[in-house]
Amino acid sequence: MASGSLWASAASFYVPLTLGWFALVELSCPTAIVAGHTARRRAGRRGLPGWAPAAIVTSRLCALYALLVMGAAVGLVVGPAVLSDHMK
């Protein structure tokens, strides 16, 4: 029952969702970093405790994760091509 058409339909469904999720994460990271630094500055001026340092750390971890995923995706696409080129 498993055929290539089944794989193609699953890939055509999940790949755009994965790329959309990655784009959402990659575009929201700089915004979160700027917002965290702004919140930390405002809380420091008013002498209020806050979650701004946690937001800054979380947003930077999110950016690092997105870069690692992008590197893995590029490696999975480019790696076999480079290896096959060196085998010739």
Buried (B, 14 or more C-beta within 10 A) or exposed (E): EEEEEEEEEEEEEEEEEEEEEBEEBBEBBEEBBEBBBEBBEEBEEEEEEBEBEEBBEBBBEBBEEBEEBEEEEEEEEEEEEEEEEEEE
